Amino acid sequence: MSATLFTDTYGALGLPTTYYRQEATRAAIAVYLRYMADPIMEPEPTPAELRMIVEYCAYFIHAPAWTHPPRELKMLRASIEHVTSAHELATWLWGCGQIGIDPL
């Protein structure tokens, strides 16, 4: 990723302090969730919307609070940088769910 959209620091416990409820990010996530629920009738997120969601997820997964399981975290932290489609993001989010992390 070239420029990072989410540059907030993490809180005292190492948890993310920027939430997706920011207006632009919330709208992009809503488009993504509608598309994943009904990909035939709903429009796919634009590249800009998808980039914003991926940037948010990268910010979220790199929070210092997440330490276990280290091997899976390392894989998720590296792989988010290569997500380029809604379906790749869904797979990545599934991986987060497997270790109990829910970015969205």
Order of alpha helices (4+ residues) and beta strands (2+ residues): alpha-alpha-alpha-alpha
